[in-house]
Amino acid sequence: MSLLEQVQADMKAAMKAKDKATLGVVRQIKSAVMNEQINLGHDLTEDEELAVLSREVKQRRDSIAEFKAGNRDDLAEATQAELDVLAKYLPAQLSEDEIKAIVAAAIEKTGATSPADMGKVMGIVTGQTKGRADGKVVANEVKQALAK
């Protein structure tokens, strides 16, 4: 089942359950996917769907950070609830140990020895962790591994 079909089914379920919070997020996801389809001019591949979802998750994480910095816990909580609904559509997230293993393999493959080589390592690591790990977490792991 494609992401769009899953979102459509979840939208119907949220309407029947009168779950306005979930319905709003599911509609936003559908809108983002449909806009991306229009922009690209074709049905989205799994990778393209994952990119749309990752972009939506990143926007919400950034918003939560901004709301917390501005002492707007009410908005941060509401955005966190949206993020929880979005998480249902993402693939299983990698554990810290799995990320470290991927980073170590990439460092070995590229022969990176210093923080100046971070770009080479990130190029490999982001391709393997796309949608399954937060980019900031991955970047921090690469920085720590190269700083040793």
C-alpha positions as YAML, in Angstrom:
chain: A
units: angstrom
residues:
- id: 1
  name: MET
  ca: [0.00, 0.00, 0.00]
- id: 2
  name: SER
  ca: [1.44, 3.37, -0.99]
- id: 3
  name: LEU
  ca: [1.75, 6.21, 1.48]
- id: 4
  name: LEU
  ca: [-1.08, 8.09, -0.21]
- id: 5
  name: GLU
  ca: [-3.42, 5.08, 0.08]
- id: 6
  name: GLN
  ca: [-2.46, 4.64, 3.75]
- id: 7
  name: VAL
  ca: [-3.05, 8.33, 4.46]
- id: 8
  name: GLN
  ca: [-6.43, 8.18, 2.71]
- id: 9
  name: ALA
  ca: [-7.49, 5.17, 4.81]
- id: 10
  name: ASP
  ca: [-6.29, 6.85, 8.01]
- id: 11
  name: MET
  ca: [-8.15, 10.02, 7.07]
- id: 12
  name: LYS
  ca: [-11.39, 8.09, 6.77]
- id: 13
  name: ALA
  ca: [-10.76, 6.37, 10.11]
- id: 14
  name: ALA
  ca: [-10.03, 9.71, 11.82]
- id: 15
  name: MET
  ca: [-13.21, 11.21, 10.36]
- id: 16
  name: LYS
  ca: [-15.31, 8.30, 11.61]
- id: 17
  name: ALA
  ca: [-13.68, 8.50, 15.05]
- id: 18
  name: LYS
  ca: [-14.12, 12.31, 15.07]
- id: 19
  name: ASP
  ca: [-10.42, 12.63, 15.94]
- id: 20
  name: LYS
  ca: [-9.79, 16.20, 14.79]
- id: 21
  name: ALA
  ca: [-6.12, 16.30, 15.86]
- id: 22
  name: THR
  ca: [-5.17, 13.20, 13.87]
- id: 23
  name: LEU
  ca: [-7.35, 14.25, 10.96]
- id: 24
  name: GLY
  ca: [-5.57, 17.60, 10.71]
- id: 25
  name: VAL
  ca: [-2.12, 16.01, 10.60]
- id: 26
  name: VAL
  ca: [-3.19, 13.34, 8.11]
- id: 27
  name: ARG
  ca: [-4.63, 16.04, 5.85]
- id: 28
  name: GLN
  ca: [-1.36, 17.96, 6.06]
- id: 29
  name: ILE
  ca: [0.56, 14.83, 5.07]
- id: 30
  name: LYS
  ca: [-1.78, 14.20, 2.14]
- id: 31
  name: SER
  ca: [-1.43, 17.79, 1.02]
- id: 32
  name: ALA
  ca: [2.37, 17.66, 1.20]
- id: 33
  name: VAL
  ca: [2.46, 14.40, -0.78]
- id: 34
  name: MET
  ca: [0.04, 15.67, -3.41]
- id: 35
  name: ASN
  ca: [2.00, 18.93, -3.79]
- id: 36
  name: GLU
  ca: [5.20, 16.98, -4.29]
- id: 37
  name: GLN
  ca: [3.49, 14.80, -6.91]
- id: 38
  name: ILE
  ca: [2.34, 17.90, -8.77]
- id: 39
  name: ASN
  ca: [5.80, 19.48, -8.58]
- id: 40
  name: LEU
  ca: [7.53, 16.34, -9.87]
- id: 41
  name: GLY
  ca: [4.83, 15.45, -12.39]
- id: 42
  name: HIS
  ca: [4.63, 11.76, -11.50]
- id: 43
  name: ASP
  ca: [3.62, 9.36, -8.72]
- id: 44
  name: LEU
  ca: [6.14, 9.41, -5.91]
- id: 45
  name: THR
  ca: [8.60, 6.61, -5.30]
- id: 46
  name: GLU
  ca: [9.12, 5.30, -1.78]
- id: 47
  name: ASP
  ca: [12.25, 7.42, -1.42]
- id: 48
  name: GLU
  ca: [10.40, 10.54, -2.53]
- id: 49
  name: GLU
  ca: [7.56, 9.79, -0.09]
- id: 50
  name: LEU
  ca: [10.12, 9.32, 2.66]
- id: 51
  name: ALA
  ca: [11.72, 12.66, 1.77]
- id: 52
  name: VAL
  ca: [8.34, 14.40, 2.11]
- id: 53
  name: LEU
  ca: [7.72, 12.77, 5.49]
- id: 54
  name: SER
  ca: [11.23, 13.59, 6.68]
- id: 55
  name: ARG
  ca: [10.72, 17.22, 5.70]
- id: 56
  name: GLU
  ca: [7.45, 17.35, 7.64]
- id: 57
  name: VAL
  ca: [9.08, 15.77, 10.71]
- id: 58
  name: LYS
  ca: [12.01, 18.18, 10.55]
- id: 59
  name: GLN
  ca: [9.68, 21.18, 10.35]
- id: 60
  name: ARG
  ca: [7.87, 20.03, 13.46]
- id: 61
  name: ARG
  ca: [11.06, 19.28, 15.40]
- id: 62
  name: ASP
  ca: [12.36, 22.75, 14.55]
- id: 63
  name: SER
  ca: [9.05, 24.27, 15.63]
- id: 64
  name: ILE
  ca: [9.15, 22.42, 18.95]
- id: 65
  name: ALA
  ca: [12.65, 23.75, 19.62]
- id: 66
  name: GLU
  ca: [11.53, 27.30, 18.81]
- id: 67
  name: PHE
  ca: [8.41, 27.02, 20.96]
- id: 68
  name: LYS
  ca: [10.41, 25.73, 23.91]
- id: 69
  name: ALA
  ca: [12.95, 28.53, 23.49]
- id: 70
  name: GLY
  ca: [10.06, 31.01, 23.56]
- id: 71
  name: ASN
  ca: [8.48, 29.39, 26.65]
- id: 72
  name: ARG
  ca: [5.42, 28.33, 24.66]
- id: 73
  name: ASP
  ca: [4.99, 24.86, 26.12]
- id: 74
  name: ASP
  ca: [1.36, 24.75, 24.99]
- id: 75
  name: LEU
  ca: [2.38, 25.05, 21.33]
- id: 76
  name: ALA
  ca: [5.29, 22.66, 21.83]
- id: 77
  name: GLU
  ca: [2.93, 20.01, 23.22]
- id: 78
  name: ALA
  ca: [0.50, 20.43, 20.33]
- id: 79
  name: THR
  ca: [3.31, 20.15, 17.81]
- id: 80
  name: GLN
  ca: [4.67, 17.09, 19.63]
- id: 81
  name: ALA
  ca: [1.25, 15.46, 19.24]
- id: 82
  name: GLU
  ca: [1.45, 16.13, 15.48]
- id: 83
  name: LEU
  ca: [4.94, 14.63, 15.43]
- id: 84
  name: ASP
  ca: [3.64, 11.50, 17.16]
- id: 85
  name: VAL
  ca: [1.04, 11.03, 14.42]
- id: 86
  name: LEU
  ca: [3.68, 11.59, 11.72]
- id: 87
  name: ALA
  ca: [6.02, 9.03, 13.32]
- id: 88
  name: LYS
  ca: [3.49, 6.32, 12.48]
- id: 89
  name: TYR
  ca: [4.29, 6.72, 8.78]
- id: 90
  name: LEU
  ca: [8.08, 6.65, 9.11]
- id: 91
  name: PRO
  ca: [10.12, 3.45, 8.94]
- id: 92
  name: ALA
  ca: [11.53, 2.09, 12.21]
- id: 93
  name: GLN
  ca: [14.20, 4.40, 13.57]
- id: 94
  name: LEU
  ca: [17.77, 3.20, 13.96]
- id: 95
  name: SER
  ca: [19.20, 2.72, 17.43]
- id: 96
  name: GLU
  ca: [22.27, 4.63, 18.60]
- id: 97
  name: ASP
  ca: [24.39, 1.48, 18.25]
- id: 98
  name: GLU
  ca: [23.20, 0.92, 14.67]
- id: 99
  name: ILE
  ca: [24.06, 4.52, 13.78]
- id: 100
  name: LYS
  ca: [27.51, 4.14, 15.33]
- id: 101
  name: ALA
  ca: [28.11, 0.97, 13.31]
- id: 102
  name: ILE
  ca: [27.09, 2.69, 10.06]
- id: 103
  name: VAL
  ca: [29.33, 5.68, 10.89]
- id: 104
  name: ALA
  ca: [32.28, 3.41, 11.72]
- id: 105
  name: ALA
  ca: [31.87, 1.52, 8.44]
- id: 106
  name: ALA
  ca: [31.68, 4.77, 6.47]
- id: 107
  name: ILE
  ca: [34.81, 6.12, 8.16]
- id: 108
  name: GLU
  ca: [36.65, 2.92, 7.34]
- id: 109
  name: LYS
  ca: [35.43, 2.97, 3.74]
- id: 110
  name: THR
  ca: [36.44, 6.60, 3.14]
- id: 111
  name: GLY
  ca: [39.65, 6.46, 5.17]
- id: 112
  name: ALA
  ca: [38.56, 9.61, 7.02]
- id: 113
  name: THR
  ca: [40.92, 10.66, 9.79]
- id: 114
  name: SER
  ca: [39.92, 14.18, 10.82]
- id: 115
  name: PRO
  ca: [36.87, 16.42, 11.16]
- id: 116
  name: ALA
  ca: [37.82, 17.91, 7.78]
- id: 117
  name: ASP
  ca: [36.67, 14.63, 6.21]
- id: 118
  name: MET
  ca: [33.17, 14.94, 7.65]
- id: 119
  name: GLY
  ca: [31.59, 15.68, 4.26]
- id: 120
  name: LYS
  ca: [32.84, 12.43, 2.75]
- id: 121
  name: VAL
  ca: [31.54, 10.39, 5.67]
- id: 122
  name: MET
  ca: [28.19, 12.20, 5.84]
- id: 123
  name: GLY
  ca: [27.63, 11.55, 2.13]
- id: 124
  name: ILE
  ca: [27.74, 7.82, 2.73]
- id: 125
  name: VAL
  ca: [25.98, 7.79, 6.11]
- id: 126
  name: THR
  ca: [23.02, 9.96, 5.13]
- id: 127
  name: GLY
  ca: [22.26, 7.68, 2.19]
- id: 128
  name: GLN
  ca: [22.07, 4.70, 4.54]
- id: 129
  name: THR
  ca: [20.12, 6.40, 7.34]
- id: 130
  name: LYS
  ca: [17.73, 8.55, 5.31]
- id: 131
  name: GLY
  ca: [14.36, 8.67, 7.04]
- id: 132
  name: ARG
  ca: [15.49, 6.21, 9.70]
- id: 133
  name: ALA
  ca: [17.55, 8.58, 11.84]
- id: 134
  name: ASP
  ca: [17.53, 12.28, 12.67]
- id: 135
  name: GLY
  ca: [20.17, 14.14, 10.68]
- id: 136
  name: LYS
  ca: [21.40, 16.05, 13.75]
- id: 137
  name: VAL
  ca: [21.99, 12.81, 15.65]
- id: 138
  name: VAL
  ca: [23.87, 11.33, 12.70]
- id: 139
  name: ALA
  ca: [26.00, 14.49, 12.30]
- id: 140
  name: ASN
  ca: [26.86, 14.45, 16.02]
- id: 141
  name: GLU
  ca: [27.90, 10.79, 15.83]
- id: 142
  name: VAL
  ca: [30.13, 11.51, 12.83]
- id: 143
  name: LYS
  ca: [31.70, 14.52, 14.62]
- id: 144
  name: GLN
  ca: [32.39, 12.46, 17.73]
- id: 145
  name: ALA
  ca: [33.85, 9.57, 15.74]
- id: 146
  name: LEU
  ca: [36.15, 11.84, 13.73]
- id: 147
  name: ALA
  ca: [37.26, 13.81, 16.79]
- id: 148
  name: LYS
  ca: [38.82, 10.69, 18.33]
...
